[in-house]
Amino acid sequence: MTEFIKQMKDLGEEFLETLKHKTKLSTIFDLYTEKVIPTFVSEKDLKKYYSKKMEEVNDFIDKL
């Protein structure tokens, strides 16, 4: 029983560590997409790009 509790505690710690890491990556990505990309790409071009990508994603989903 003690071993089980220890394993659950370790699993919880690993989960929290993974969550922290993913949160940091998400924050860095959000910062990059919100601050860095717009400095060298116009908003109009970004809208066209994301619109095209969304069409590709929708086509892919439809094919499934």
N, C-alpha and C positions, 0 to 999 in steps of 0.2 A: 504494500500500500504506500509506503514512504517513497519507493522508487517511482510509482505512478505520479505522485504529487510533484516530485522533483522534475519528472519529464514534462508535466503540464506547465510548471513554472518556466522551464527552459524554452518550451514552445511559445509561451506568452512573450518572453523576452525577445525571442527571434522575430516574432510577429511585429512587436513594437519597433524593433530596429529596422525591419523591412519597410514598415509604414513611414518611419522618419525619413529613410533614404528616398522613397518614392515621392514624398512630399517635397523634399529638397529639389529633386529632379523636376517635378512639376512646376515648382516656383521658378526655377532657372529657365525652363522652357517658356513659361508664361511671360517672364521678364523679357526674354529674347524676342518672342513674337510680338510683344506689345511695344517695346522700346527700340530694339536694334533693327529689325527688318524694315519698319516704316522709314527709317532714316535714309535708306538707299533704294527703296521700291515705292512707287506711288500707290496711293490707296486704290485708284482705278485699276491698276495692274493686279493688285492683290485680289480685288473683288473678282476680276475675270479668272484669275488662277484658281481661286477657291470655288468659284461657280463651276468651272470645268472639272475640278476634282470631285465635287459633289455629284455631278452628272455621271462620272466614271464609277463612283461608289454605288450610286443608284442602279446603274446598268449591271454592275457585278451582282448586286443583291437580287435583281430581277432574274438573272440567269440561274441563280441558285434555285 
